[in-house]
Each structure stands twice: as structure tokens, then as C-alpha cells.
Amino acid sequence: NQAITVTKVGISYYQITNFTDQQEIQFVIEFKYNSYASVQIDGVYSLNPSSQLFNAGTILDMKLNAKADEVVDFYVGYMAGSVIKLDGQVIELDPSVANKEGKVSFSFTFKGN
């Protein structure tokens, strides 16, 4: 698999480029505190993982086959230092999102090459 490129385009918005169609991409959130989290793919709630409470020290681990213009939205009920990774790359979140002691959302769009 080629290494994807993730570019921040807004406080909570990221574009993913340098992927091949249907390339498997891994999204991981490492939770620092107990937190509810959900994922939507093109506006539809994911069932794998489903919306649920994640305990401190656990991870949300989701694999997805990339396709152009696909949008992946995450909602995290209590962010506060949790870590987001795409294919093992730590995503540098805006500090206002990364350190928020409360709910945040952020979005990744696969931008066609």
C-alpha cells in the first residue's frame, strides 16, 4: 500500500490524497478518557464500529476501502488528548480540537487524484 497524505484544510477538516481506489485505510482513535464516539461514512452511521462508549485506554479501529469523494465524519464525546491515527500516521489536530474537554467532530474527505 502506498502512503497516504493527510492535509489539514480547516480547524476540523482534513483531505486525504495519494491513495489508490479501494486501498484499505485504517482509522484509529486511542482514547485517553471514557468517551462516546460515532462514525459516519457519507452521512450514514457506521455499524463497524457502531456508535458506542469507549473506555479510557481502548481504541476505535476501523478499516475502510478508499474511494474518491468519500467523507468520513467522527464525533467524539470527550476528546481531551485522545490520539487519531490514519494508517499509523498520527494526525496533528488543531489544539482547540485535540485538547477539548468535551465533544468534538472532525471530518476526512478522500480527494480524487
N, C-alpha and C positions, 0 to 999 in steps of 0.2 A: 504493500500500500504506500502511495506517495504521502508525504507530509502535507497536511492541510495548512492553510494560512487563515488566521483569525484576526480581523481588524475591527477595532472599536470605531463605531460611526455615530455614537451618541452616548448619553450617560448610561443607558441600559440596553443599547442596541449594538449588535455585532454582525459582521458579514463573514461568511466562510467562503474562501476561494481555494483554488488549487486542489480540487477534488475531481475524481472521475465519477461518472454516473453509476449509481448503485454501490459506490465504495462504502464499506462498513465503517461508520464513525462511532466512537464511544464517547458518551457524555457521562461525567461522574460529578456528583456533589458529595463532598466529605463534610458531614455535619458536625459542628463544634458544640451545638446545643440541641436539645429536643426541638424538632420543628416539623410542622405540617408542610408538605410540598406536593405540587402537582405539575404536570407537563401537558402542554397542548401541542399537537402537530397539525399545522394548517387549520387551527381553530377547533380541533377535535381532541377531547381529553384522552390521553394515553391510558391504556389498560395495563401496559407493561413498561414502566411501573405504573400502578394505579395511584390515584391521589391518596395519600396516607400520612400518618405520623411517623417520622424517622427519629430514632433515638440518638442522643449525642454519641459520637464515635462510630456511627454506622454510615453507610454510603448509599446513595441512589446511583445505580449503574444501569445505563440504558444504551442499547446499541441500535443504530438506525442506518438504513441504506440511503445515502445522499442522493438527492435529485434537485436539479436547478429550481430555484424559486420556492423551495420548501421552507417553511418558517416553523421554528421550534421555540415555544414560549415556556419559560419556567416561572413558577410562583413559589416563593419560599416564605413561610410564615414568620420565621425568626432567623435572620441571616447571621449577623454578629460574628464575622470571621470565618464562616464556612468557606470551603475552597471548591472552585469549579475547575474541572479539567476536561479538555477535549482531546481525545487520542493521546492522553498523557501530558499534554501541554497545560500548564497552569494558566488560566485566563486572568489577566490583570484587570480586575473590576475597578470601576470608579470607587474611590474611598467612601463616597456617600452611600453607595450600594453595599460594598463589601463589609463595612463596619456597622451597618444599621441595626440597632437593637429593635427590630420589628420586621414588618413584611416588606418584601421587595419582589419585583418581577424583572426579568431580563429576557431578551429575545435574540435568537440567532437565525440569520437568513442565509441559505445556500445561494450564492450569487453565481449564475451561469457563467462559464468561462468564455 
